[in-house]
Amino acid sequence: MSSQVQFPKEFYQLMEELQVVDFVLVELTLYLDTHPEDYAAIQQFNEASYHRRILVPKVEQYMGPLQQFGHSYSGYPWNWNQAPWPWQI
């Protein structure tokens, strides 16, 4: 039997914002692969990247690490294997 984890409303807002920023970063990465000298796009990419660095720790406060291999800190006890995973929300 699986129990559904409920998070505060703020978490869902942060998670949606993170998904938007991640989408922007993927799209800008693809664009910059073919337009490497577009200064405005590079600025947008860097702004989105900075915004993501601010958002990730806020999301991780609620659900633990989003990335492995040292990109995210772990709580105690080790919480990398705890559900729900980001795509399960």
SEFIZA-3560 file (N, C-alpha, C; in Angstrom, 3 decimals):
REM SEFIZA-3560
<numar><xx>0.845</xx><yy>-1.176</yy><zz>0.000</zz><atom>N</atom></numar>
<numar><xx>0.000</xx><yy>0.000</yy><zz>0.000</zz><atom>CA</atom></numar>
<numar><xx>0.887</xx><yy>1.235</yy><zz>0.000</zz><atom>C</atom></numar>
<numar><xx>0.642</xx><yy>2.156</yy><zz>-0.892</zz><atom>N</atom></numar>
<numar><xx>1.451</xx><yy>3.353</yy><zz>-1.033</zz><atom>CA</atom></numar>
<numar><xx>0.718</xx><yy>4.553</yy><zz>-0.442</zz><atom>C</atom></numar>
<numar><xx>1.418</xx><yy>5.337</yy><zz>0.352</zz><atom>N</atom></numar>
<numar><xx>0.796</xx><yy>6.536</yy><zz>0.906</zz><atom>CA</atom></numar>
<numar><xx>1.273</xx><yy>7.755</yy><zz>0.116</zz><atom>C</atom></numar>
<numar><xx>0.340</xx><yy>8.629</yy><zz>-0.184</zz><atom>N</atom></numar>
<numar><xx>0.629</xx><yy>9.835</yy><zz>-0.952</zz><atom>CA</atom></numar>
<numar><xx>1.182</xx><yy>10.907</yy><zz>-0.016</zz><atom>C</atom></numar>
<numar><xx>2.336</xx><yy>11.442</yy><zz>-0.349</zz><atom>N</atom></numar>
<numar><xx>2.940</xx><yy>12.506</yy><zz>0.445</zz><atom>CA</atom></numar>
<numar><xx>2.306</xx><yy>13.825</yy><zz>0.036</zz><atom>C</atom></numar>
<numar><xx>1.885</xx><yy>14.600</yy><zz>1.016</zz><atom>N</atom></numar>
<numar><xx>1.326</xx><yy>15.924</yy><zz>0.751</zz><atom>CA</atom></numar>
<numar><xx>2.355</xx><yy>16.985</yy><zz>1.139</zz><atom>C</atom></numar>
<numar><xx>2.599</xx><yy>17.911</yy><zz>0.233</zz><atom>N</atom></numar>
<numar><xx>3.510</xx><yy>19.003</yy><zz>0.484</zz><atom>CA</atom></numar>
<numar><xx>2.710</xx><yy>20.289</yy><zz>0.612</zz><atom>C</atom></numar>
<numar><xx>3.287</xx><yy>21.301</yy><zz>1.262</zz><atom>N</atom></numar>
<numar><xx>2.611</xx><yy>22.596</yy><zz>1.331</zz><atom>CA</atom></numar>
<numar><xx>2.442</xx><yy>23.201</yy><zz>-0.066</zz><atom>C</atom></numar>
<numar><xx>1.492</xx><yy>24.097</yy><zz>-0.205</zz><atom>N</atom></numar>
<numar><xx>1.204</xx><yy>24.750</yy><zz>-1.481</zz><atom>CA</atom></numar>
<numar><xx>2.449</xx><yy>25.413</yy><zz>-2.067</zz><atom>C</atom></numar>
<numar><xx>3.282</xx><yy>25.991</yy><zz>-1.225</zz><atom>N</atom></numar>
<numar><xx>4.502</xx><yy>26.661</yy><zz>-1.683</zz><atom>CA</atom></numar>
<numar><xx>5.413</xx><yy>25.703</yy><zz>-2.451</zz><atom>C</atom></numar>
<numar><xx>5.486</xx><yy>24.452</yy><zz>-2.005</zz><atom>N</atom></numar>
<numar><xx>6.335</xx><yy>23.478</yy><zz>-2.682</zz><atom>CA</atom></numar>
<numar><xx>5.913</xx><yy>23.309</yy><zz>-4.137</zz><atom>C</atom></numar>
<numar><xx>4.628</xx><yy>23.146</yy><zz>-4.371</zz><atom>N</atom></numar>
<numar><xx>4.131</xx><yy>22.930</yy><zz>-5.735</zz><atom>CA</atom></numar>
<numar><xx>4.393</xx><yy>24.138</yy><zz>-6.618</zz><atom>C</atom></numar>
<numar><xx>4.309</xx><yy>25.335</yy><zz>-6.039</zz><atom>N</atom></numar>
<numar><xx>4.626</xx><yy>26.552</yy><zz>-6.795</zz><atom>CA</atom></numar>
<numar><xx>6.107</xx><yy>26.588</yy><zz>-7.158</zz><atom>C</atom></numar>
<numar><xx>6.952</xx><yy>26.232</yy><zz>-6.191</zz><atom>N</atom></numar>
<numar><xx>8.394</xx><yy>26.203</yy><zz>-6.446</zz><atom>CA</atom></numar>
<numar><xx>8.741</xx><yy>25.145</yy><zz>-7.483</zz><atom>C</atom></numar>
<numar><xx>8.105</xx><yy>23.978</yy><zz>-7.384</zz><atom>N</atom></numar>
<numar><xx>8.394</xx><yy>22.892</yy><zz>-8.313</zz><atom>CA</atom></numar>
<numar><xx>7.978</xx><yy>23.276</yy><zz>-9.731</zz><atom>C</atom></numar>
<numar><xx>6.836</xx><yy>23.933</yy><zz>-9.873</zz><atom>N</atom></numar>
<numar><xx>6.394</xx><yy>24.383</yy><zz>-11.194</zz><atom>CA</atom></numar>
<numar><xx>7.362</xx><yy>25.429</yy><zz>-11.758</zz><atom>C</atom></numar>
<numar><xx>7.802</xx><yy>26.332</yy><zz>-10.901</zz><atom>N</atom></numar>
<numar><xx>8.771</xx><yy>27.345</yy><zz>-11.340</zz><atom>CA</atom></numar>
<numar><xx>10.079</xx><yy>26.695</yy><zz>-11.779</zz><atom>C</atom></numar>
<numar><xx>10.521</xx><yy>25.685</yy><zz>-11.046</zz><atom>N</atom></numar>
<numar><xx>11.743</xx><yy>24.975</yy><zz>-11.410</zz><atom>CA</atom></numar>
<numar><xx>11.578</xx><yy>24.261</yy><zz>-12.752</zz><atom>C</atom></numar>
<numar><xx>10.440</xx><yy>23.672</yy><zz>-12.987</zz><atom>N</atom></numar>
<numar><xx>10.195</xx><yy>22.996</yy><zz>-14.265</zz><atom>CA</atom></numar>
<numar><xx>10.229</xx><yy>23.986</yy><zz>-15.423</zz><atom>C</atom></numar>
<numar><xx>9.679</xx><yy>25.176</yy><zz>-15.206</zz><atom>N</atom></numar>
<numar><xx>9.710</xx><yy>26.219</yy><zz>-16.240</zz><atom>CA</atom></numar>
<numar><xx>11.150</xx><yy>26.629</yy><zz>-16.531</zz><atom>C</atom></numar>
<numar><xx>11.916</xx><yy>26.864</yy><zz>-15.475</zz><atom>N</atom></numar>
<numar><xx>13.317</xx><yy>27.282</yy><zz>-15.645</zz><atom>CA</atom></numar>
<numar><xx>14.112</xx><yy>26.178</yy><zz>-16.350</zz><atom>C</atom></numar>
<numar><xx>13.890</xx><yy>24.930</yy><zz>-15.973</zz><atom>N</atom></numar>
<numar><xx>14.592</xx><yy>23.824</yy><zz>-16.629</zz><atom>CA</atom></numar>
<numar><xx>14.238</xx><yy>23.753</yy><zz>-18.119</zz><atom>C</atom></numar>
<numar><xx>12.982</xx><yy>23.979</yy><zz>-18.450</zz><atom>N</atom></numar>
<numar><xx>12.570</xx><yy>23.990</yy><zz>-19.855</zz><atom>CA</atom></numar>
<numar><xx>13.289</xx><yy>25.103</yy><zz>-20.610</zz><atom>C</atom></numar>
<numar><xx>13.339</xx><yy>26.281</yy><zz>-20.022</zz><atom>N</atom></numar>
<numar><xx>14.036</xx><yy>27.416</yy><zz>-20.645</zz><atom>CA</atom></numar>
<numar><xx>15.505</xx><yy>27.071</yy><zz>-20.870</zz><atom>C</atom></numar>
<numar><xx>16.140</xx><yy>26.463</yy><zz>-19.882</zz><atom>N</atom></numar>
<numar><xx>17.554</xx><yy>26.104</yy><zz>-20.008</zz><atom>CA</atom></numar>
<numar><xx>17.790</xx><yy>25.082</yy><zz>-21.112</zz><atom>C</atom></numar>
<numar><xx>16.908</xx><yy>24.102</yy><zz>-21.239</zz><atom>N</atom></numar>
<numar><xx>17.054</xx><yy>23.111</yy><zz>-22.314</zz><atom>CA</atom></numar>
<numar><xx>16.909</xx><yy>23.791</yy><zz>-23.672</zz><atom>C</atom></numar>
<numar><xx>15.886</xx><yy>24.615</yy><zz>-23.814</zz><atom>N</atom></numar>
<numar><xx>15.650</xx><yy>25.290</yy><zz>-25.092</zz><atom>CA</atom></numar>
<numar><xx>16.798</xx><yy>26.236</yy><zz>-25.456</zz><atom>C</atom></numar>
<numar><xx>17.274</xx><yy>26.982</yy><zz>-24.475</zz><atom>N</atom></numar>
<numar><xx>18.391</xx><yy>27.890</yy><zz>-24.750</zz><atom>CA</atom></numar>
<numar><xx>19.665</xx><yy>27.125</yy><zz>-25.079</zz><atom>C</atom></numar>
<numar><xx>19.870</xx><yy>25.982</yy><zz>-24.444</zz><atom>N</atom></numar>
<numar><xx>21.033</xx><yy>25.157</yy><zz>-24.753</zz><atom>CA</atom></numar>
<numar><xx>20.989</xx><yy>24.707</yy><zz>-26.212</zz><atom>C</atom></numar>
<numar><xx>19.832</xx><yy>24.226</yy><zz>-26.636</zz><atom>N</atom></numar>
<numar><xx>19.688</xx><yy>23.790</yy><zz>-28.025</zz><atom>CA</atom></numar>
<numar><xx>19.903</xx><yy>24.958</yy><zz>-28.993</zz><atom>C</atom></numar>
<numar><xx>19.338</xx><yy>26.105</yy><zz>-28.664</zz><atom>N</atom></numar>
<numar><xx>19.501</xx><yy>27.286</yy><zz>-29.517</zz><atom>CA</atom></numar>
<numar><xx>20.968</xx><yy>27.710</yy><zz>-29.583</zz><atom>C</atom></numar>
<numar><xx>21.615</xx><yy>27.752</yy><zz>-28.428</zz><atom>N</atom></numar>
<numar><xx>23.012</xx><yy>28.207</yy><zz>-28.388</zz><atom>CA</atom></numar>
<numar><xx>23.971</xx><yy>27.226</yy><zz>-29.055</zz><atom>C</atom></numar>
<numar><xx>23.570</xx><yy>25.968</yy><zz>-29.164</zz><atom>N</atom></numar>
<numar><xx>24.395</xx><yy>25.013</yy><zz>-29.907</zz><atom>CA</atom></numar>
<numar><xx>24.534</xx><yy>25.428</yy><zz>-31.374</zz><atom>C</atom></numar>
<numar><xx>23.517</xx><yy>26.094</yy><zz>-31.896</zz><atom>N</atom></numar>
<numar><xx>23.554</xx><yy>26.517</yy><zz>-33.299</zz><atom>CA</atom></numar>
<numar><xx>23.768</xx><yy>28.018</yy><zz>-33.469</zz><atom>C</atom></numar>
<numar><xx>23.710</xx><yy>28.766</yy><zz>-32.370</zz><atom>N</atom></numar>
<numar><xx>23.911</xx><yy>30.222</yy><zz>-32.403</zz><atom>CA</atom></numar>
<numar><xx>24.852</xx><yy>30.621</yy><zz>-31.252</zz><atom>C</atom></numar>
<numar><xx>26.081</xx><yy>30.130</yy><zz>-31.262</zz><atom>N</atom></numar>
<numar><xx>26.974</xx><yy>30.298</yy><zz>-30.111</zz><atom>CA</atom></numar>
<numar><xx>27.416</xx><yy>31.744</yy><zz>-29.846</zz><atom>C</atom></numar>
<numar><xx>27.168</xx><yy>32.632</yy><zz>-30.758</zz><atom>N</atom></numar>
<numar><xx>27.605</xx><yy>34.020</yy><zz>-30.555</zz><atom>CA</atom></numar>
<numar><xx>26.442</xx><yy>34.962</yy><zz>-30.264</zz><atom>C</atom></numar>
<numar><xx>25.282</xx><yy>34.425</yy><zz>-29.941</zz><atom>N</atom></numar>
<numar><xx>24.120</xx><yy>35.246</yy><zz>-29.609</zz><atom>CA</atom></numar>
<numar><xx>24.238</xx><yy>35.696</yy><zz>-28.153</zz><atom>C</atom></numar>
<numar><xx>24.743</xx><yy>36.896</yy><zz>-27.982</zz><atom>N</atom></numar>
<numar><xx>25.034</xx><yy>37.416</yy><zz>-26.645</zz><atom>CA</atom></numar>
<numar><xx>23.783</xx><yy>37.510</yy><zz>-25.775</zz><atom>C</atom></numar>
<numar><xx>22.674</xx><yy>37.947</yy><zz>-26.353</zz><atom>N</atom></numar>
<numar><xx>21.428</xx><yy>38.071</yy><zz>-25.583</zz><atom>CA</atom></numar>
<numar><xx>20.959</xx><yy>36.700</yy><zz>-25.087</zz><atom>C</atom></numar>
<numar><xx>21.076</xx><yy>35.682</yy><zz>-25.924</zz><atom>N</atom></numar>
<numar><xx>20.676</xx><yy>34.332</yy><zz>-25.514</zz><atom>CA</atom></numar>
<numar><xx>21.592</xx><yy>33.812</yy><zz>-24.409</zz><atom>C</atom></numar>
<numar><xx>22.864</xx><yy>34.125</yy><zz>-24.497</zz><atom>N</atom></numar>
<numar><xx>23.809</xx><yy>33.717</yy><zz>-23.442</zz><atom>CA</atom></numar>
<numar><xx>23.442</xx><yy>34.395</yy><zz>-22.134</zz><atom>C</atom></numar>
<numar><xx>23.074</xx><yy>35.670</yy><zz>-22.205</zz><atom>N</atom></numar>
<numar><xx>22.649</xx><yy>36.374</yy><zz>-20.988</zz><atom>CA</atom></numar>
<numar><xx>21.396</xx><yy>35.730</yy><zz>-20.403</zz><atom>C</atom></numar>
<numar><xx>20.431</xx><yy>35.383</yy><zz>-21.257</zz><atom>N</atom></numar>
<numar><xx>19.210</xx><yy>34.721</yy><zz>-20.789</zz><atom>CA</atom></numar>
<numar><xx>19.546</xx><yy>33.375</yy><zz>-20.149</zz><atom>C</atom></numar>
<numar><xx>20.447</xx><yy>32.631</yy><zz>-20.774</zz><atom>N</atom></numar>
<numar><xx>20.852</xx><yy>31.339</yy><zz>-20.231</zz><atom>CA</atom></numar>
<numar><xx>21.476</xx><yy>31.519</yy><zz>-18.842</zz><atom>C</atom></numar>
<numar><xx>22.375</xx><yy>32.482</yy><zz>-18.711</zz><atom>N</atom></numar>
<numar><xx>23.041</xx><yy>32.705</yy><zz>-17.429</zz><atom>CA</atom></numar>
<numar><xx>22.062</xx><yy>33.165</yy><zz>-16.350</zz><atom>C</atom></numar>
<numar><xx>21.086</xx><yy>33.987</yy><zz>-16.725</zz><atom>N</atom></numar>
<numar><xx>20.072</xx><yy>34.427</yy><zz>-15.762</zz><atom>CA</atom></numar>
<numar><xx>19.209</xx><yy>33.245</yy><zz>-15.315</zz><atom>C</atom></numar>
<numar><xx>18.812</xx><yy>32.405</yy><zz>-16.256</zz><atom>N</atom></numar>
<numar><xx>18.006</xx><yy>31.235</yy><zz>-15.911</zz><atom>CA</atom></numar>
<numar><xx>18.812</xx><yy>30.256</yy><zz>-15.051</zz><atom>C</atom></numar>
<numar><xx>20.083</xx><yy>30.103</yy><zz>-15.377</zz><atom>N</atom></numar>
<numar><xx>20.952</xx><yy>29.220</yy><zz>-14.603</zz><atom>CA</atom></numar>
<numar><xx>21.090</xx><yy>29.713</yy><zz>-13.160</zz><atom>C</atom></numar>
<numar><xx>21.264</xx><yy>31.018</yy><zz>-13.005</zz><atom>N</atom></numar>
<numar><xx>21.351</xx><yy>31.610</yy><zz>-11.667</zz><atom>CA</atom></numar>
<numar><xx>20.031</xx><yy>31.398</yy><zz>-10.913</zz><atom>C</atom></numar>
<numar><xx>18.923</xx><yy>31.637</yy><zz>-11.597</zz><atom>N</atom></numar>
<numar><xx>17.608</xx><yy>31.463</yy><zz>-10.978</zz><atom>CA</atom></numar>
<numar><xx>17.425</xx><yy>30.015</yy><zz>-10.514</zz><atom>C</atom></numar>
<numar><xx>17.898</xx><yy>29.060</yy><zz>-11.308</zz><atom>N</atom></numar>
<numar><xx>17.796</xx><yy>27.647</yy><zz>-10.939</zz><atom>CA</atom></numar>
<numar><xx>18.622</xx><yy>27.351</yy><zz>-9.681</zz><atom>C</atom></numar>
<numar><xx>19.784</xx><yy>27.958</yy><zz>-9.596</zz><atom>N</atom></numar>
<numar><xx>20.632</xx><yy>27.732</yy><zz>-8.415</zz><atom>CA</atom></numar>
<numar><xx>19.968</xx><yy>28.240</yy><zz>-7.138</zz><atom>C</atom></numar>
<numar><xx>19.117</xx><yy>29.235</yy><zz>-7.260</zz><atom>N</atom></numar>
<numar><xx>18.372</xx><yy>29.755</yy><zz>-6.110</zz><atom>CA</atom></numar>
<numar><xx>17.186</xx><yy>28.842</yy><zz>-5.790</zz><atom>C</atom></numar>
<numar><xx>16.516</xx><yy>28.350</yy><zz>-6.827</zz><atom>N</atom></numar>
<numar><xx>15.316</xx><yy>27.532</yy><zz>-6.638</zz><atom>CA</atom></numar>
<numar><xx>15.598</xx><yy>26.141</yy><zz>-6.082</zz><atom>C</atom></numar>
<numar><xx>16.645</xx><yy>25.502</yy><zz>-6.559</zz><atom>N</atom></numar>
<numar><xx>16.897</xx><yy>24.106</yy><zz>-6.189</zz><atom>CA</atom></numar>
<numar><xx>16.972</xx><yy>23.904</yy><zz>-4.677</zz><atom>C</atom></numar>
<numar><xx>17.735</xx><yy>24.689</yy><zz>-3.933</zz><atom>N</atom></numar>
<numar><xx>17.763</xx><yy>24.454</yy><zz>-2.485</zz><atom>CA</atom></numar>
<numar><xx>16.402</xx><yy>24.644</yy><zz>-1.813</zz><atom>C</atom></numar>
<numar><xx>15.584</xx><yy>25.530</yy><zz>-2.352</zz><atom>N</atom></numar>
<numar><xx>14.249</xx><yy>25.733</yy><zz>-1.781</zz><atom>CA</atom></numar>
<numar><xx>13.380</xx><yy>24.499</yy><zz>-1.992</zz><atom>C</atom></numar>
<numar><xx>13.451</xx><yy>23.901</yy><zz>-3.183</zz><atom>N</atom></numar>
<numar><xx>12.693</xx><yy>22.679</yy><zz>-3.460</zz><atom>CA</atom></numar>
<numar><xx>13.241</xx><yy>21.527</yy><zz>-2.619</zz><atom>C</atom></numar>
<numar><xx>14.557</xx><yy>21.441</yy><zz>-2.520</zz><atom>N</atom></numar>
<numar><xx>15.185</xx><yy>20.346</yy><zz>-1.779</zz><atom>CA</atom></numar>
<numar><xx>14.867</xx><yy>20.387</yy><zz>-0.292</zz><atom>C</atom></numar>
<numar><xx>14.514</xx><yy>21.546</yy><zz>0.238</zz><atom>N</atom></numar>
<numar><xx>14.107</xx><yy>21.618</yy><zz>1.647</zz><atom>CA</atom></numar>
<numar><xx>12.891</xx><yy>20.741</yy><zz>1.908</zz><atom>C</atom></numar>
<numar><xx>12.045</xx><yy>20.604</yy><zz>0.912</zz><atom>N</atom></numar>
<numar><xx>10.818</xx><yy>19.828</yy><zz>1.074</zz><atom>CA</atom></numar>
<numar><xx>10.996</xx><yy>18.347</yy><zz>0.754</zz><atom>C</atom></numar>
<numar><xx>11.796</xx><yy>18.034</yy><zz>-0.256</zz><atom>N</atom></numar>
<numar><xx>11.805</xx><yy>16.651</yy><zz>-0.719</zz><atom>CA</atom></numar>
<numar><xx>13.169</xx><yy>15.997</yy><zz>-0.761</zz><atom>C</atom></numar>
<numar><xx>14.209</xx><yy>16.669</yy><zz>-0.333</zz><atom>N</atom></numar>
<numar><xx>15.532</xx><yy>16.068</yy><zz>-0.384</zz><atom>CA</atom></numar>
<numar><xx>16.209</xx><yy>16.356</yy><zz>-1.707</zz><atom>C</atom></numar>
<numar><xx>17.345</xx><yy>15.718</yy><zz>-1.960</zz><atom>N</atom></numar>
<numar><xx>18.159</xx><yy>16.053</yy><zz>-3.125</zz><atom>CA</atom></numar>
<numar><xx>17.475</xx><yy>15.740</yy><zz>-4.449</zz><atom>C</atom></numar>
<numar><xx>17.669</xx><yy>16.640</yy><zz>-5.410</zz><atom>N</atom></numar>
<numar><xx>17.134</xx><yy>16.468</yy><zz>-6.763</zz><atom>CA</atom></numar>
<numar><xx>18.159</xx><yy>15.841</yy><zz>-7.688</zz><atom>C</atom></numar>
<numar><xx>19.431</xx><yy>16.002</yy><zz>-7.386</zz><atom>N</atom></numar>
<numar><xx>20.494</xx><yy>15.462</yy><zz>-8.229</zz><atom>CA</atom></numar>
<numar><xx>21.491</xx><yy>14.709</yy><zz>-7.368</zz><atom>C</atom></numar>
<numar><xx>22.143</xx><yy>13.744</yy><zz>-7.971</zz><atom>N</atom></numar>
<numar><xx>23.119</xx><yy>12.920</yy><zz>-7.275</zz><atom>CA</atom></numar>
<numar><xx>24.532</xx><yy>13.327</yy><zz>-7.694</zz><atom>C</atom></numar>
<numar><xx>25.507</xx><yy>12.640</yy><zz>-7.205</zz><atom>N</atom></numar>
<numar><xx>26.916</xx><yy>12.818</yy><zz>-7.540</zz><atom>CA</atom></numar>
<numar><xx>27.470</xx><yy>14.157</yy><zz>-7.065</zz><atom>C</atom></numar>
<numar><xx>27.015</xx><yy>14.586</yy><zz>-5.892</zz><atom>N</atom></numar>
<numar><xx>27.569</xx><yy>15.785</yy><zz>-5.293</zz><atom>CA</atom></numar>
<numar><xx>26.947</xx><yy>17.084</yy><zz>-5.739</zz><atom>C</atom></numar>
<numar><xx>25.926</xx><yy>17.032</yy><zz>-6.587</zz><atom>N</atom></numar>
<numar><xx>25.269</xx><yy>18.265</yy><zz>-7.014</zz><atom>CA</atom></numar>
<numar><xx>24.287</xx><yy>18.777</yy><zz>-5.971</zz><atom>C</atom></numar>
<numar><xx>23.863</xx><yy>17.901</yy><zz>-5.076</zz><atom>N</atom></numar>
<numar><xx>22.922</xx><yy>18.253</yy><zz>-4.020</zz><atom>CA</atom></numar>
<numar><xx>23.397</xx><yy>17.637</yy><zz>-2.715</zz><atom>C</atom></numar>
<numar><xx>23.153</xx><yy>18.337</yy><zz>-1.630</zz><atom>N</atom></numar>
<numar><xx>23.498</xx><yy>17.818</yy><zz>-0.318</zz><atom>CA</atom></numar>
<numar><xx>22.448</xx><yy>16.811</yy><zz>0.124</zz><atom>C</atom></numar>
<numar><xx>22.840</xx><yy>15.901</yy><zz>0.994</zz><atom>N</atom></numar>
<numar><xx>21.903</xx><yy>14.928</yy><zz>1.543</zz><atom>CA</atom></numar>
<numar><xx>21.634</xx><yy>15.270</yy><zz>2.996</zz><atom>C</atom></numar>
<numar><xx>20.400</xx><yy>15.050</yy><zz>3.402</zz><atom>N</atom></numar>
<numar><xx>20.073</xx><yy>15.159</yy><zz>4.813</zz><atom>CA</atom></numar>
<numar><xx>20.509</xx><yy>13.903</yy><zz>5.538</zz><atom>C</atom></numar>
<numar><xx>20.301</xx><yy>13.879</yy><zz>6.833</zz><atom>N</atom></numar>
<numar><xx>20.600</xx><yy>12.686</yy><zz>7.609</zz><atom>CA</atom></numar>
<numar><xx>19.297</xx><yy>12.129</yy><zz>8.140</zz><atom>C</atom></numar>
<numar><xx>19.020</xx><yy>10.863</yy><zz>7.988</zz><atom>N</atom></numar>
<numar><xx>19.834</xx><yy>9.878</yy><zz>7.300</zz><atom>CA</atom></numar>
<numar><xx>19.806</xx><yy>10.090</yy><zz>5.788</zz><atom>C</atom></numar>
<numar><xx>20.661</xx><yy>9.355</yy><zz>5.093</zz><atom>N</atom></numar>
<numar><xx>20.762</xx><yy>9.430</yy><zz>3.639</zz><atom>CA</atom></numar>
<numar><xx>19.356</xx><yy>9.438</yy><zz>3.046</zz><atom>C</atom></numar>
<numar><xx>19.030</xx><yy>10.455</yy><zz>2.270</zz><atom>N</atom></numar>
<numar><xx>17.653</xx><yy>10.566</yy><zz>1.790</zz><atom>CA</atom></numar>
<numar><xx>17.527</xx><yy>10.570</yy><zz>0.270</zz><atom>C</atom></numar>
<numar><xx>18.553</xx><yy>10.136</yy><zz>-0.400</zz><atom>N</atom></numar>
<numar><xx>18.497</xx><yy>10.105</yy><zz>-1.857</zz><atom>CA</atom></numar>
<numar><xx>17.470</xx><yy>9.096</yy><zz>-2.361</zz><atom>C</atom></numar>
<numar><xx>17.242</xx><yy>8.046</yy><zz>-1.618</zz><atom>N</atom></numar>
<numar><xx>16.365</xx><yy>6.972</yy><zz>-2.092</zz><atom>CA</atom></numar>
<numar><xx>14.928</xx><yy>7.118</yy><zz>-1.602</zz><atom>C</atom></numar>
<numar><xx>14.557</xx><yy>8.243</yy><zz>-1.027</zz><atom>N</atom></numar>
<numar><xx>13.217</xx><yy>8.414</yy><zz>-0.496</zz><atom>CA</atom></numar>
<numar><xx>12.270</xx><yy>8.986</yy><zz>-1.546</zz><atom>C</atom></numar>
<numar><xx>11.120</xx><yy>8.395</yy><zz>-1.638</zz><atom>N</atom></numar>
<numar><xx>10.083</xx><yy>8.890</yy><zz>-2.545</zz><atom>CA</atom></numar>
<numar><xx>9.347</xx><yy>10.047</yy><zz>-1.876</zz><atom>C</atom></numar>
<numar><xx>8.670</xx><yy>10.872</yy><zz>-2.622</zz><atom>N</atom></numar>
<numar><xx>8.461</xx><yy>10.753</yy><zz>-4.054</zz><atom>CA</atom></numar>
<numar><xx>9.608</xx><yy>11.365</yy><zz>-4.828</zz><atom>C</atom></numar>
<numar><xx>9.832</xx><yy>10.836</yy><zz>-6.021</zz><atom>N</atom></numar>
<numar><xx>10.812</xx><yy>11.406</yy><zz>-6.923</zz><atom>CA</atom></numar>
<numar><xx>10.179</xx><yy>12.615</yy><zz>-7.601</zz><atom>C</atom></numar>
<numar><xx>10.968</xx><yy>13.560</yy><zz>-8.082</zz><atom>N</atom></numar>
<numar><xx>10.390</xx><yy>14.771</yy><zz>-8.684</zz><atom>CA</atom></numar>
<numar><xx>9.357</xx><yy>14.492</yy><zz>-9.765</zz><atom>C</atom></numar>
<numar><xx>9.539</xx><yy>13.472</yy><zz>-10.566</zz><atom>N</atom></numar>
<numar><xx>8.597</xx><yy>13.191</yy><zz>-11.662</zz><atom>CA</atom></numar>
<numar><xx>7.334</xx><yy>12.473</yy><zz>-11.170</zz><atom>C</atom></numar>
<numar><xx>7.294</xx><yy>12.108</yy><zz>-9.876</zz><atom>N</atom></numar>
<numar><xx>6.120</xx><yy>11.441</yy><zz>-9.334</zz><atom>CA</atom></numar>
<numar><xx>5.115</xx><yy>12.435</yy><zz>-8.750</zz><atom>C</atom></numar>
<numar><xx>5.431</xx><yy>13.692</yy><zz>-8.816</zz><atom>N</atom></numar>
<numar><xx>4.565</xx><yy>14.706</yy><zz>-8.199</zz><atom>CA</atom></numar>
<numar><xx>3.636</xx><yy>15.295</yy><zz>-9.239</zz><atom>C</atom></numar>
//
